[in-house]
Amino acid sequence: MANKTETVGIIGLGRMGRCMVKGLLETQTLNKNEVFFTTKHKETSTQVEKELGIKSCKTNDELIEKSDIIVIAVKPQNSAEVLEEIGKKISKGRTVVSIVASIPTSLIESKLPKGVAVIRAMPNTPAFVGAGMTAWCAGSGAKEPDWQRVQTLFEPLGKVARVDEKHMDAVTGLSGCGPAYLYVVLESLTDAGIKVGLPRELATLLAGQTVLGAARMLLDTGRHPAALKDEVTTPAGCTIDGLLELEEGKLRVTLIKAVVQATKRAKALAKQVKL
Ligand SMILES: NC(=O)c1ccc[n+]([C@@H]2O[C@H](COP(=O)([O-])OP(=O)(O)OC[C@H]3O[C@@H](n4cnc5c(N)ncnc54)[C@H](OP(=O)(O)O)[C@@H]3O)[C@@H](O)[C@H]2O)c1
């Protein structure tokens, strides 16, 4: 970390936790001896230790002892047991960062001693390659040094935005789940390339670089996507025929509905978890 005395402990090292750790080690934000983790099953810990070269802790108690920043990265349905187990033992001065979907900071705070700082963050899996998107919000006890810690933790993994907590479920539906929607788009574009006679490897490269390039055009120029689309669409050209198919297939409304449904699910999940 920027402050070299800081250590990070991650409770739950599944798909998202691993993407984060991989990114943090590769960018040398953390050395291998500055990050600890636990998993539910011993076999998973052994496998992760081999894969990433970092040390597991035997218990969550040991992890919180060793860590300045405690990242909770278990599924929402496992968050109650974890908070019940460690909640009261976390002392002030530590920052608890929850990447658990749906669970509000107020609920997490209610399981911790008064004044312990809680940050709720929603990263995504492209953190693995340093192209992640993390949105975060601060709980009532979190102060500037905690905000700084969360920025330092996630900035090397891609872009970071601080948001109001009321937007966190929408963030989950858009950027948290979004990579999955785009993999479906990428798979479809690749299959389309195959359909029109391209070799698979070339079709994959064309699809991937085109999506990456379009995203960079959007972010680097700051222009409206409709204006960027118009530049590709020449009168009576090929693109307008392709766009017409997308309109007939209701691509826009389908993507909007996907985000709306995932957001609703994120809201509903919090009600199902008994904390
Ligand atoms: N996947 C994503 O794209 C993504 C993106 C943003 C946020 N998130 C959030 O990140 C969290 C984890 O998601 P995931 O996809 O990484 O799930 P996952 O792959 O199922 O990983 C969950 C991890 O939690 C561990 N675990 C469960 N109970 C535990 C306990 N009591 N103590 C210590 N470790 C425990 C599991 O250990 P075992 O492996 O031994 O069972 C596993 O390593 C979720 O809350 C999700 O909402 C996920």
PDBQT file of the ligand as one rigid body, heavy atoms in Angstrom, charges set to zero:
ROOT
HETATM    1  N1  LIG A 301     -18.193 -12.100  -8.899  1.00  0.00    +0.000 N 
HETATM    2  C1  LIG A 301     -18.348 -10.818  -9.226  1.00  0.00    +0.000 C 
HETATM    3  O1  LIG A 301     -18.261 -10.431 -10.406  1.00  0.00    +0.000 OA
HETATM    4  C2  LIG A 301     -18.566  -9.785  -8.150  1.00  0.00    +0.000 A 
HETATM    5  C3  LIG A 301     -18.428  -8.425  -8.462  1.00  0.00    +0.000 A 
HETATM    6  C4  LIG A 301     -18.606  -7.479  -7.439  1.00  0.00    +0.000 A 
HETATM    7  C5  LIG A 301     -18.931  -7.876  -6.152  1.00  0.00    +0.000 A 
HETATM    8  N2  LIG A 301     -19.083  -9.198  -5.899  1.00  0.00    +0.000 N 
HETATM    9  C6  LIG A 301     -19.443  -9.594  -4.522  1.00  0.00    +0.000 C 
HETATM   10  O2  LIG A 301     -18.347 -10.267  -3.974  1.00  0.00    +0.000 OA
HETATM   11  C7  LIG A 301     -18.797 -11.267  -3.058  1.00  0.00    +0.000 C 
HETATM   12  C8  LIG A 301     -18.139 -12.584  -3.419  1.00  0.00    +0.000 C 
HETATM   13  O3  LIG A 301     -18.538 -12.952  -4.718  1.00  0.00    +0.000 OA
HETATM   14  P1  LIG A 301     -17.761 -14.084  -5.511  1.00  0.00    +0.000 P 
HETATM   15  O4  LIG A 301     -18.341 -14.108  -6.873  1.00  0.00    +0.000 OA
HETATM   16  O5  LIG A 301     -16.274 -13.889  -5.339  1.00  0.00    +0.000 OA
HETATM   17  O6  LIG A 301     -18.246 -15.365  -4.680  1.00  0.00    +0.000 OA
HETATM   18  P2  LIG A 301     -17.553 -16.789  -4.508  1.00  0.00    +0.000 P 
HETATM   19  O7  LIG A 301     -16.696 -17.070  -5.705  1.00  0.00    +0.000 OA
HETATM   20  O8  LIG A 301     -18.620 -17.736  -4.154  1.00  0.00    +0.000 OA
HETATM   21  O9  LIG A 301     -16.562 -16.591  -3.255  1.00  0.00    +0.000 OA
HETATM   22  C9  LIG A 301     -17.009 -16.491  -1.947  1.00  0.00    +0.000 C 
HETATM   23  C10 LIG A 301     -15.851 -16.808  -1.030  1.00  0.00    +0.000 C 
HETATM   24  O10 LIG A 301     -16.293 -16.668   0.317  1.00  0.00    +0.000 OA
HETATM   25  C11 LIG A 301     -15.699 -17.721   1.085  1.00  0.00    +0.000 C 
HETATM   26  N3  LIG A 301     -16.423 -17.845   2.354  1.00  0.00    +0.000 N 
HETATM   27  C12 LIG A 301     -17.726 -18.193   2.594  1.00  0.00    +0.000 A 
HETATM   28  N4  LIG A 301     -18.003 -18.176   3.914  1.00  0.00    +0.000 NA
HETATM   29  C13 LIG A 301     -16.844 -17.793   4.540  1.00  0.00    +0.000 A 
HETATM   30  C14 LIG A 301     -16.472 -17.601   5.882  1.00  0.00    +0.000 A 
HETATM   31  N5  LIG A 301     -17.340 -17.782   6.892  1.00  0.00    +0.000 N 
HETATM   32  N6  LIG A 301     -15.200 -17.201   6.167  1.00  0.00    +0.000 NA
HETATM   33  C15 LIG A 301     -14.285 -17.008   5.175  1.00  0.00    +0.000 A 
HETATM   34  N7  LIG A 301     -14.585 -17.187   3.857  1.00  0.00    +0.000 NA
HETATM   35  C16 LIG A 301     -15.833 -17.578   3.549  1.00  0.00    +0.000 A 
HETATM   36  C17 LIG A 301     -15.758 -18.909   0.167  1.00  0.00    +0.000 C 
HETATM   37  O11 LIG A 301     -14.868 -19.933   0.595  1.00  0.00    +0.000 OA
HETATM   38  P3  LIG A 301     -14.866 -21.391  -0.123  1.00  0.00    +0.000 P 
HETATM   39  O12 LIG A 301     -14.370 -21.139  -1.536  1.00  0.00    +0.000 OA
HETATM   40  O13 LIG A 301     -13.905 -22.186   0.682  1.00  0.00    +0.000 OA
HETATM   41  O14 LIG A 301     -16.284 -21.899  -0.097  1.00  0.00    +0.000 OA
HETATM   42  C18 LIG A 301     -15.308 -18.235  -1.152  1.00  0.00    +0.000 C 
HETATM   43  O15 LIG A 301     -13.893 -18.183  -1.206  1.00  0.00    +0.000 OA
HETATM   44  C19 LIG A 301     -20.326 -11.324  -3.172  1.00  0.00    +0.000 C 
HETATM   45  O16 LIG A 301     -20.928 -10.698  -2.083  1.00  0.00    +0.000 OA
HETATM   46  C20 LIG A 301     -20.626 -10.558  -4.457  1.00  0.00    +0.000 C 
HETATM   47  O17 LIG A 301     -21.841  -9.852  -4.350  1.00  0.00    +0.000 OA
HETATM   48  C21 LIG A 301     -18.883 -10.162  -6.843  1.00  0.00    +0.000 A 
ENDROOT
TORSDOF 0
